[in-house]
Amino acid sequence: MRFTAPFDLLELSDKEPNNKFILYKKATREPETDEHPNGLNTGQRRAVKRKFANPITEPNFVGSFDIGDYVLFFFRETAVEYINCGKSVYSRVARVCKKDTGGKNILSQNWATYLKARLNCSIPGEFPFYFNEIQSIYKVPGDDTKFYGTFTTSTNGLMGSAICSFRLSDIQEVFSGKFKEQATSSSAWLPVLSSRVPEPRPGTCVNDTETLPDTVLNFIRSHPLMDSAVMHENEKPVFFKRDVFFTRLVADKIKVDIGGAVLDYTVYYAGTNDGRVHKIVEWAKDESSSSILLDIFDVTPGEPIQTMEISKEHKALYVASDYRVKQVDLVMCNRRYDNCLRCVHDPYCGWDKDTNVCKPYSPGLIQDVSNSTIDVCDSSVIKRKC
């Protein structure tokens, strides 16, 4: 399985022995020759090949990002910490230092800084309802502070999907927290005492990982899992819905000037396995957030949506299935909304009370995304009746 990543070639395989993860940094693909075995022309550059020391269990990788000193990977896998209670799939975020070249003797062919943690996307309550299986991950270009993912329930039970957002600061905090371990195969998984964690702290980036002491390498080989899960932002999903399977997600950040007050909105486009796109808007509210479903439209009917991208330049959403690519305008005010009540909730749009038409937003048009103004559309309703 291959996909684009911050490096020249990133190959994630769940079919190779020990679930190898292969990363070639600054290498170019060439025809196989004696000079360039395996088709890798490294010249004066170095090709790095590493695998996970602690095998990943039936992984499905959904994305990776180049963030600062690290590469972050998002995937789902069979949860080893739950295996004594039955088989369950958990969502993960993993972290590897960019300069990781493995250990000198121990972990010489393995990542020496690899850590992973659970991602928690759930409906809060006394008994939280979990969306355990991550399907896609998205980061708004230019913003390295947040990640947005689609999560689903197991297909064996009640079907449902959710959108959850995660802050980079919360991810890094978990990687700076306690490690998790299982003393024996029948023991419960428990946090590792801080006094047992060697120095330098496992997972910390160093100039040369081959200089790491054996105590650090032995520890990280047996303790790649963090004790705490990464909580979703605002401790709740952005949006969730029953009987739908979200496959892909993109998000657009919008600033709207309403009478001199600049309001921030995030518009999500969530693709489904039956070719539909759900359009959702989220806004800040009382140190938390609220969201509403704006629209659902068919794009690739009957065909699962495999990828989506937003073009700010063309103000368009591009949606692809296995058989076609479609372009959808981001601003479709008068084509989608024929009344004020629906129009004013879309941050791209505003209602013209003089012509009773939904138009691309500009100052002077009526807009109330958060439904904070009572009877905002009454004036236009009265005008239509006269």
N, C-alpha and C positions, 0 to 999 in steps of 0.2 A: 504494500500500500504506500503510495507516494503522494506528497502534496508540497506546495510551495512554502518555503520557510525563510528566515533571515539569512541563511547560509546558501552557498551555491548549490548544494545538494543535500537534502534531508530525506532519509529513508527510514520509515518506521515500520517494522515488520512484526506481525503476530504469528508468523508461520515458521520462522527460523528457530533452531534450537535455542533454548533459554531466552526466547523473546528478545533477540538482539536489537539494540538501537544503534544505528550507524550514522555518524555525522562526519561528512567530509567538509572541512573548512578551507576556503580559498583553493579549491581544486577544480579543474575543468575536465569535461568528458571528451575523450579522444578515442579513435578506433584502437582496438587492442593490438599491441605490438610488443616485441621483446623489450623495447625501451619504456613503453608505458603499459605494464601489465594491468589487467582489469579495466583498461581504458581510462585510467586516471593520470593526467599529466600534471604533476605537481611542480615541476621545474625547481625553482628555489623555494617554492612554497611547500608547506607541510600538510599532508593529508592525515587526518586523525580518525581512527576507527575505534569505537568503544562500545561496550554493551553494559547493561544493567547487571550489577553483581547479584542483586536480589531479584530473581525473575518476576516479571509482571504477569499476572494471571489473566489470561484471555483478554488482552487490552484492545480497546478501540480508541485510537487517537483522533481528536477533532480539530486541533490547532496548536500553533506555537508562536511565541512572540519574543523578539529581541528587546530586552528591557535592562538598561544599565549594564551591570557586570554579569547579568544572568540571561539564560534562555528559559522561558516558562513554557511548560507543556500541559495541555488539558486533554484528559482522556477519561474513559470509564473502564473498570475492571472488576473481576470477582473480588469481593472484600475478604481478605485473609483474616481480619479481626472479627468477622462475623461467622466464619466457616463452621465453628462449633455449634452454631444455632441453625445452620442450614445455608444454602447458597443464596447470596444476594449480590447485586451489582452496586458499586458506589462510584460516584464521580470524584475525580482527582485533579489536583494541580501539582505538577512536579517542577523542581528547580535544579538547574545545573550551571555551574560557573563556566563562562566562555573560555577561560584559560585552562580548564580541566584537561589534563593529558594523562590522567590515571596515576596510580601509585608506582613506586620504583620496583618493589618486589610484590607486596600485597596489592591486589587490584591493579596490576600492571596493564591489564587489557580491559579494565572496567572504569566506569566513572567513579571518581573519588569524592565528589561533592553532591551526589544525587540525593535529594530529599523529596518526599511527597506528602500531601495532606488531603484529607477529604474536603469536598465542597458541599456545603449544606444549602440546599434549595428546598424549602418546606413551608407549609402553611402552619403558623405558630398555634399553640394551644397546649392543653394538658397532655394530649397525645398528638404530637405533630404529625402532619400528613406529608410524607416525603416524596419528592420527585427525584429519584435516585440516579437516573441515567442521562448524563449530559449528551446532547445530540450535536450542538454547535457552539462556537464561541466567537465573539466579535469585539473588536476594539476600534473606537472612532479614530481615524487617522489624525495624528498629531496630539492625541491625548493618551498618555501612558498611565493615567491614574485609575482607570476603571475598565472592567471587562463585563461583557453582557453575554449571557448564555441561554440557550433553550434546553429545558430538562423535561423528561417524560417519566411516567410511572412504568413499571414493568408491563410488557405486553401480555403477560399471563393473567393480569387482574383488571381492575377498574382503570380504563384508559383516561389519561389526562396529561396536559402539558402546562408548563410554566415558563415565564421569563424571569430570570434572577440576575441581579447586578452585584459585582464584587469589587471592592476597593483594593488597589495594589498595597496600600498601607496595612490592610487587614491580613492580606496574604503574607506579607513580610513579617508581621507580628507573630503569626502562627509558626513560621519557620524559625523564629527566634525563641519559641516557647519550648515546652517539654517534649521529649521523645516518648514513643510508645513501644512496649515490648511484651512478649509472652514468654514466661519463664520455662514452661513445658507445653507440650502439644495440647494438654487438657486444662491448662491454666487460663484464667481471664487475662485479657490485655490490660496492662496498667501503665501509668506514667513512670518514666525512669527518674530516679532521684537525681537532683542536680549535682550532688557530690560524686556521682558515678560518670558524669560526662567529662571526657578528656579535653585538654587544651592543645592547640587552638580548637575552638568549637567546631565540631563536624559540620560540613556544609559551608563554612566560611571560605571566601575566595582568597587565594594566595597567588603569588607570582609563579610558583612552580609546585604543582601538586605532588611531584615525585619527592619533594623534601618533607612531606607530611610524615609524622611519626607513626609507627605501626599501631600504637594504641588508638589513634584517630581513625586509621583505615579499618582496623578490625571492628571498631564501634559502628562506623557508618555502614559497613557491610551487613551488619546484623540489625541495625536500627534506622532504616530509611524512612520509616513512617512517623509522622508527628502525632502527638497525643490529641491535640485540639483540632476541630474542624474549622474551616474558614466559613464564617457566617455571611449570609447575603446581606446586602445593604438594606438598612431600615428594618432588618429582622423579619422581612416578609417578601414574597415575590412581587415583582412589578405588576404581573398579570398572570392569571391562571384560568384554565377552562377545561371542562370535562369533554370527553368524546372527540378530542382533536389531537393530532400528532404533529408537533412543530419540528420541522427538519432543519431549517436554516433561519438566520436572523441577521439583520443589519439595523443600524440606528442612525438617526440624523439629529444633530443638536441645532436648536433654533432660538434666536433672540428676537423678541417682538417688542416694539416701542408702543406702549399704550399710554397716551397722554403724558409722555416724558418718563414714565416708569418702564424700565427694561425688564421684561419677564423672560425666564429661561424655560424651555420645554425640550423634552426628548421624545422624538417620534420613532417608534419601533415598527419594523415590517417583519413579520414572522411568517415564513413559508411553511406549508403543510405537505403531508404525503399524498394529498389528493389535488395538488396544484392550486391551492388558494393562498392568498396573502391576507393576513390580519394586520390592520393598521391600528396602533395603540399610541396614545399620547400620555406622557407622565409629567407631573410638575411637583415642585416642592410645596409642602403644606405642614406647618407647625412642627418643624424639625424632622419631619418624615416625608412621605410623598403620597400622592394619589394618582390614579390613572383611570382612563376609560377607553373602551373599544370604539373607535371612530368608524371603521368600515371593514368590510370583507369583500374581496373581489377575486373572481376566477382569472387565473393567468395561464396556467398549463393544465386545463381540466383533465382529471384522471391520471396525471403524471406527477410523481413526486418531485418537488422542487429540490434541486441538488446544490445550487449556489445562487447567491444574490450579491449585487454590488450597487452602491449609490454613486452617482456622478453629480457632484455639486455644480460642475461646469455646465452640464446639460440639464440640470434639474430633473434627473430621471433615475428611476430604479430599474436595474437590469436583472431579469429573472431567467434562470435556465433549468430545464429538465434534461433528461437524457436525449431528448429528440428535438428540442427547439429552444430558442432564446427570444425573450420578449422584452420590449422597452415599455415602461409605465411611467407616465408623468408624475412627479411628486405633487404638483399643484393641479388638482382637478376639481376646482370649486363648483362651477356651474354645471359640470358634467356629473357630479356625484350628489350634490345637495340642492334640493328644490324648495327648501323651507329654511327659515331663520334658525329654528331650534337646532338643527343638525349642523348648519353652516358655522355658527359662532363657536362651536367646540373644536374646530380644526384650526390649529395655529397658523397654517398656511393661508387661511381664508378669512374673509370678513363679509358681513351682510350690508348691502347697500339699501337703506330703508327708503330711498327715493325711487329706485327702480325695482325694488323687491327681487334683487338678483344676488347670488353668492359670487364674490369676486376674489381674486388674489388680494391678500391683505395690504392695505395702505392706511395711513392715518385718516380718520374720519369715518371709517367703516366700523360696524359693530362687531366686536369679538369678545367672547367670554368663555375661554377654554375651561376654566375651573368651576363654572356655574356659580360664581360668587355674587352675581347681581340678580336680584329678584325681578322677574318679569322683564328681562332685558329685551325681549322680542315683542313686547306688547304694542309698541308704537307702530311697528311694521305690520302687525296683525290688523290693527285698526284701520290702517291705510288701505289694506287689501279689501276690507269689508265696505269701505265708502264708495 
